[in-house]
Amino acid sequence: MSALRRSAIATLAACTATATVAALAPTAAVSAPPPEPKVPPQAFTSAQQVGRVIHGMSLEEKIGQMFVLFAYGPDASKPDARNTSLYGVATPAEVVAKYKPGGWIYFNARDNVQNPTQLATYSNQLQAEALKTGLHVPLTIATDQEQGVVVRIGPPATQFGGNMAHGAARSTADARTAAGITGRELEAMGIRQDYAPVADVNVNALNPVIGVRSFSSDPKLVSDLTVAQTRGYQQDARIMATAKHFPGHGDTRDDSHTSLPTINHTLEEWNTIDRPPFEAAIKAGIDSIMTAHIVVPSLDPSGDPATLSKPILTGVLRDQLKFRGLIITDALEMAAVRAKYGDAEVAVRAIEAGADQLLLPPAPDVQFKAVVDAVKSGRISERRIDESLLRILLSKVKNGVAFQPFVDPAKVATTVGTPASLATAQQIVDKSITLVKNDANTLPLSNEARKVLVTGWGVTTTQSLATSLAKRGATTTVAQTGAAPTDAAIADAVAKAQANDVTVVLTQKAWDTTVTDKQAKQQKLVKDLLATGKTVIVVAVRDPYDIAYFDAAPTYVATYGYQAVSMEALTKVLYGEIAPAGKLPVDIPVAGQPATPLYPFGHGLSW
């Protein structure tokens, strides 16, 4: 590298980082590292040291920092054949050694998560391996702990109701508190970045992929709560927040995991609906933004997904909105981003578009080589790589991992799922329950002894609700019927309803018939239960839109989540221990008439 080139990088690093490092380094440290692993970090805590790290990297090492990988299994030293198939090496530690990635992501569905203490140990193992590589650059470990319906770490970690529950409660203070608790628990496990909050504005009741992951259909409410959670994660918990999915995934009927959605918002609509939450997050200092695998013709008429669009990522996000933090792609293994180009080209185009980090590449060897070759051929300049690398390294300084990568597993139990945090979570979720209909004045229930059937969706959820009801003296029967109840299961539930005083039926996306007619079976279950003439309370435990498909139900409650904390809050409302305080954060449209509200934004009954 020429002296002029080294000088340019050092100057850029100094100009960008000096104030940030000076302000954050004294306060970003975490608890003392455990005795093992013994590999000390070669900390970089100043602009000059960041420049030194960049100068010492080979091209391949620089590009490795742009990849965010995962591995199968709960232990860095444990071989797994699935790793060999994907990466050509068997253990997570070997994956780190081979690619020297800048980021790592945990998944419960990929056997990473056993419990919080195990995760803290796993994080330390991965960091020790990263520091052995010769780079001495620790990983930024991340996960998707959105809360509500998207969580990677379940109990004993504190569970909240999710974004739309916050939207129903309308409390920025509670949203910030929830993010702060979530962030501090993640940090105790060695996780320094949460891919949250979702900043999408869910204006489409038939959106199969966002729904309750969004705070609301109102851009102002989404903006306020996005800012609140950004501050909770970054200022209170000192981890990185990630607003997603730019430029806005809230108005689609297609799931980008399986197909490429097109959002036909005009430029005016995008500026009015989708832009405000991301712009608010940027002004609040959000550390990173995740791209969406969606086509938005008004922003880029090429037909390329936003993840691969320079007009969107550089033209809009960097130049118009002045975002200076990390841009990370949504998972490159998703079908939407792979539909138009091959995997190798996807990786190169994402960087050309302006992405700093490539999340979950499905063909890591092919995609890593493609980026290296693109630089060596001159298609991508090394300066472009250095720009992303500088942002990546500065983010590691800001979140503290650069100078304190290890955590103490022995201290996890005093941070994660504490009685105080669990009580706070319950208080917050209690405010979100929304009573949409109470035509027969069924609620609140009296304290008299009664037989209650709990049926509908969710093995754990129906049992959690039954447990909460039993604590109030109810004699409960559980008949879980699933997302696609069979005719026999429906008949069994109807027969049990006849033998009980009250039936509580739980629905989960009963509106969604876009793929198959399985949700129509949930609709049939509810209608057949209503036909018994017995007292039936219908509860939507995910999207609140289900009522449009069985509006004859006289009693309808929306919880926006199905965890035990939501079922306890529901029970409190059912028995009148608390008054329902939630207000709809979205319109519920008439079935088949998306422009006609059946129950409008802000609707919510109480007593």
N, C-alpha and C positions, 0 to 999 in steps of 0.2 A: 504494500500500500504506500502511495506517495506521501511525502511530508505534507503537501498541500491538502491531500484527502484527509489525513489524520487531523490536521488543524481544523478543517471544516467541520468534522464530526465533533471534535472537542468543543468548538465554539457553539455549535447547535445544542449540544448537551448542556453546556453551561448556561446558555440563555434560557433554555426550557426548564431546567431542573433545579437550579440553585435555590430559589425561594421555596419550592415545594419540599425539597429534601430538608432544608434547614427548619422548616415549620413542622414537618411530620416525624422526622427521625427520633426526636427525644420521646415522643408519646406513643409511637406505633408498636413498641415492643410488647411481646406477650409473655406468658409465664416462663420460668426458667426451663431449659431443655432437660429431658430425663437423662440419666446416666448413659443410656444407649439410644441411638448410635453415637459413636465417639468422633465421627468425621466432622471437623469444625467447618463452618461456612467461611468462605473468603468474601466477607461482606462488602457490598458496594453501597455507600450511603451518601455519596456526593456526586455532583455533576462530573467532576474529573474522573472519578472511579468508574462511573457509567461509561464514559468515553474509553477508559482503559480496557474495560471488558469487551466493548465492541471492536477495538483495535486488535485484540488478541484472538478473535474468532475467525475461523475459516468460513468460506461461503456456506458449506454444508451445515456448520454449526449455527450460523445465523438463520438459515432456513428452518432448521429444526425448531428454533424458538417460535416459529410461526404456526406450528402444529399443536393442536390440542387432542390428545389421545386418551384411550382408556385401555384397560386389559381385563380379561375375565378372571374372577377369583377374588378372595378376600385377604390374600397374603402375597406380599411382593416376591417371596421366594418359592411360591407354590406353582409347579408346572400345570398348564392346562392346554389340552390339545387344541382348543378353540383359538388360543393365542398363536400357536404354531401355524394354524391354517391362515390366520389373518396377517401375522407379522413375520413368520419364519423363525420365531424364537418362542420359548415355552412359558417363561415367567414374566410377570410385570416388571421386575427389576431388569431383565434382559431387554424388554421393550424400551425402557428409559435409556439404558446404555447404548442401544442401537441407534435410536433416533435423536436423543438429547432434546426432547420436546420442551417447549416453554410452558405448556399447560397440560392439565390432566383433569379428567372428569369421572365422577363416581355415579354408578347406577345400581339401584337395588335389583333390577331385573337382570343384571349381568353378574350377579353373585358377588358384588363388591361389599355389600352392607350386611353385617351381622348385628352389630350394636355400636353405640357411640365410642366406647373404649377401644374396641377392635379397629374402628376407623382411625382413631388417633394414632394407634400403633402402625397401621398401614401407611398413613401419611408420613410418619417418621421414616419408615423403611424406604418409601419412594424418594423422600428428600435426601436421605443418605446416599442412595444410588445416584441421584442427580449431581450431588456434590463430589462424587468420586470420578465423574467423567472427565475431569480436567478443566471444564468450563467454570466450575464452582458457582453455577447459577441455579438456584433452587426453582422448583416448579411452582406455578400458581395452580393450586388444586381447586376445582370448582364442582358445583352440582346444580341441579334444578330443584331447589327447595322453594317453590312458589307458595306453598301452603295450599290448603283446600284439596283439590282433586289431583294436583301434581306435586307429589313429595317423593323424594328418594330415601329419606330417613324417617321411619315411622317412630312410634313410641319405643323407648321412653323419651325421645326428643319431643319437645313441646309442639303440639299440633294446633293450628288455627283454622278458621273457616274459609280462608282463601279470599281472592280479590273481590268477587261480587258480594260476598258477605260484608266486606268493608264498605262497598258501595251502598249496600242497604242500610248500614249503620250510620253512614255519612260523617264519620269522625276521623279527621286527619291525625289527631293525637293518638287514637288507638291504632291506626294503620302504622304510624311511626313506631309505636311501642312494640307492635307485633314484629316488625322488621328488625328492630333492635334486639329483641330476644332471640329471634331466629338466627340473626347474624352472629351474636355472641356464642350461641351453641355451635354453629358451624365452625367458628374460629377455634373453639376448644378442641374440635376434631381435626384440626389442621387444614380446614377448608377456608380459603381466603377470598373466594368469589362466589356469589350466588347469581345464577342466571335468572334474575328477577329484579324488578317487578315487570309484569306484562303491562305494556302501555297501549295496547290495542283498544280501540273504541268499538265495542261489539254492537253495531247497528243492524246486524242481520240475525234475526231470530233463528234462522236455519243454518247458522255457522256451526259446522261439525267439529271444529278443531279448537276454537277459542271459547266461546260461551262464557261460563262462569269463571274462566281464567282472567277475563276482563273485569275491571272495576264497574263499568257502566257503559251505557250508550250515549252518555252526555260527555262531550269533550272536556268541559270545565271540571266536572267531578273526577274524571280520569286523570286530568292534569294535576289536580290538587293532591290526589291520593298517590300518584306516581312520585311527586316531589316529596311527600311525607315519607314514603318508604325508602326513597333514595337517601334521605337524611338519616333514617333509622339504621340502614345498613352501613353507610359510610361514616357518618359522624358519631353515631352511638356505638356501633359494633366494630368499626374500623376495618370492614371488609369491603370488597368491590361490589357494587350493584351493577346490574345489566338491564337496561330497558330493551324490551323486545315486543314486536318483531317489525323493524323498520323496513318500509315506510308505513306500515299499518296493515294488520291482518284481520281487521274486524268486520269486513263486509264480503264474505265469500261463502259459497255453498260447497266448496271443494276443500278437501284435506290435503295440505301440501306434503304430508307423509306418503301419500299414494298417487297424487296427480298434481299438475301445475295449475294453480288458480289464477284467474285474471280478475282484477278489481277495476271496474270501469268508472271509478270516480273521476269527475272532471277536475281540472286543476283547482277550481274554486272549492269544490267539495273536499278535495284533499287538504287544502289550506284551512278549511273550516272544521273538518272532522278529525282527520288523522294526524295532522302536523302538530296541533297544540300540545299534546302530552309529551312528545319527544322534545319539542322546543323548550318546554318547561323543565324537563329533566336536564337538558343541556345547561340551561341557565342555573340550575341548582347544583351543577358540577358532577353530573353522572360520570362514572369512570369508564363505562363501556356500553356499547349498543350492539345488539344482535340483529343481523339482517333477516329478511323474510324471503322465502322462495316463492315469490308471487310476481306476476306481471302487472305493471301499472302503466298502461299506454299513455296516460296524460303526463307522466314523468319521463317515460322512455318508450317511444313507439317501436323499438326494435323487436319486441317480443321476448327479450331476455329477462329472466327473473332478476329481481332487485339485487340479489347476492352477486350477480355477474354483471351488473350495470354500472359503468363509470358515471353516466349522467346522474344516477340516483345516489350512489355512495360518495362519489367525489363532488359531483356538481351540486347536489342538494344537501347532503349531510355535512360534508366538509366545507364547501364554499358558501352555501346559502345560510345554513344553520350554525356554522362556525364551530362544529364539534371538533375537539382536539384530543379526545380520549381514544380508547381502543375500539376498533370495529371488528367484531367477530362474526363469522358466518353462522347461520343455523347449521344443523348437522348436514354434512355433505353426503351422508348415506341416504338421505331422504329422496324419494322418487322425483319430486318436483324439480330439483336442481340438476338431476342426472338425465332429464328427459331429452334435452336438446343437444348436449355435447357429451363426449366421452369423459371418463373420470379424470384423465390427465389434463384435458383442456379445461375442465371445470376449475381445477386447482389454479392453473395459470391465470385464467380469466378473473377469478375472484380477487387475486392480488392486483391485477391490472385495474380492476374496478375500484380498488381502494381498501380492500379488507386487510387487516393486520394479522388475523389468526384464522386458521382453517380448522373447523371443529369436526371431529369424527370422520376423517377421510376413509371411504370404504375400500380403497385400494392404496394403502399407504406407501408401498414401495414405488408403485407406478406414479403416484402423485408427487412424492418427494423428488423423484428423478426428473419429473416433468418441470418442476419449478427450478431445480438446479440447471437443467438444460436451457431453460428459457433465459436465465441470467447469463450463462456462458455464451449463448448465441447472440446476446444483445437485445433480445425481445423485451426483457425486463432489466432495468439498470440495477447495479448493486446499490446505488444511492437510494432507489425505491425500497429495496430490502432494508437498508439501514434506517430509513424513516420509520418503518414499522417496528424494527428492532428497538429503536430508541424509545418508542411509546411502550413497548412490552417491558423493557427493563425499568423504566421510570414507574410503571404501574407496580412492579415488584418492590420498589423502594417505598412507594406510597402506602401499600397495604402491609408493609412490615416484613414480608417474607424474605426480602433480600438480606436482612441482617438478623432475622430470628426465624428460621424455617421450621424449627422443631416445637412440638407441644408436649405437655406432660400428661400422659394417659391417666395417671393417678388422680389428676384434678378434674377429669371429665365429669364425674358424678356430682361434683359440687357446682357445676355450671349447667349441665344438660338435664332438662326435665325436672327442675327443682319444684318443690311445693309452691313457692311464690310464683314461678313462671306459669305453672299449670293453673293456678287460681286466677292469674291475670288473663290467661287465654280464655278461661271460661267466662269471665266477666265481659270480655270483648265480644265473644261469640253470642252471648246472651242478648246483646243489643241488635243482632242482625235478623232474627227470626221475623218473617213477614206473614201476617195473616191477610190473605187475599180475599177469601170469602168466608162468611159465617152466617149464611142466610137463615139457618134453622136455630141460631143461637146455641149451637152445640157446645161451643167453647165459651168460657173455661169449664172443664169438667169439675164436678163436685168431688169431694174426698170420700164418697161412699165406696164400699167395696164393689168391684165389678170384674167381669171376665172380659179380657181384651185379646183380640187376635191381631198379631202383627204379621203382615204379609207383604208380598211385593219383592222389590229388588234388594239384593245384598245380603250375603250370608252373615258377614260380620255386622253390618249395619242393622239388620232386623234384630239380631241378638242384642246389640248394644241398646237399641230402643226398648226392647222387652225388659232388659235388666234395669234400665232407668224407671220404667213404668212399675216394675215389681217393687221397687223401693218405696213407691207411693201406695202400696197395698193392693195393686191390681194382680189378679191371677191371669197370667199371660200364656198364650199359645203362639208359637212361631211357625209360619208356613212360608218359607222363602221360595219364591217362584222364578227368580232370575230375570235377565233382560229380555228373554224370549220365552215366556211361560207356555208350556204345552197345554193343550186342551184338558188333559188329565189334571195338571197342576191347578188350572183355573177352576175346574170342577171341585177339586179338593178344597181350595180356598173358600169357594162359595159355600160348601157344606159346613166348613168350620165357622164361617161367619154367622150362619144360622144358629149355631150353638153358643155364640158369644154375645155379650151386650154391646160391645163397640168393636169396630174393625178399623185399624190404622193401616192404610196401604201406601207403600213407598214406591214412587216412580222415579226412574232415572233416564232422562232423555227419551221419554215416551213419544215426543214429537218427531223423532228422527226416523223417517222411513225412506231416507235417500239411498240407502244401500240395499236393504232387504225390507221385508214387512215384519221383521221381528218386533220392532217397537209397537206396531199395530196390535201385537198380542198383549202388550202392557195395557193398551187402551181397552182392549176387550176385557181384560181382568177387572179394570176399574168399573167399566159399565155393567158387567155381570154382578159385581159386588153391590153396586148401587141398586140394581134391580131386586135385590133381596128385601128391600124396605127397612133393613137394619141401619143403625147409626154407623156411617162410614166417614172417616176423616182421611182425605187424600193429601199426601205430603210429597212434594217434589224435592228430592234430596240432591239434585244437581241443577240443571237449568230450570228457571221458573216458568218456562213457556208451555209446560205440559197441559195446563188447565184449558187451553184453547181446544183440546181434542176430547175433553169430557166436561164441558162447561155446566152440565147438569149437576155436577157434584156440588152439594150445598156448602161443604166445608173444605177449604183448601189452604194449605200452608206451604211456604217456600223456605227452605233452609240453606240453599246454595252450597251445601257440603254434606258429606255422609260419614264423617269421622265421629268417634264417640263424643267428642266435645259438642258437636252439633246436635247429636241425639239427646244429650242431657239438656241443652238449651231448649230444644223442642219440647221435651217433657215438662220443663218448667212453665212454658207457655200453655201447654195443654191443660195443666192443672191450675193455672192462674197464679202460680207462685211469682211470676213476673208478667207484666203486660207486654204484648208484642209491640216492639218499637221499630222494627225494620220497615223501610219504605222501598218500593220497587225501584231499583236503579236502572231499569230498562222498561220500555213498553212491552206488554204482552199483546201481540197482534191476534186478530181473528184468524183462525186456521185457514190458510189459503189466500188470505188478504193481508199481505205484509204491511200495507200502508194504513190499515184500519186498526186502531188500538182497541183491544177488548178490555184491558186494564192498563191505564196510562202510567208512565214514569211518575213516581212520587206517591202512587196509591199504596195504602196500607191501613188496615183496621186496627183498632185497639179497644180497650175498655177502661 
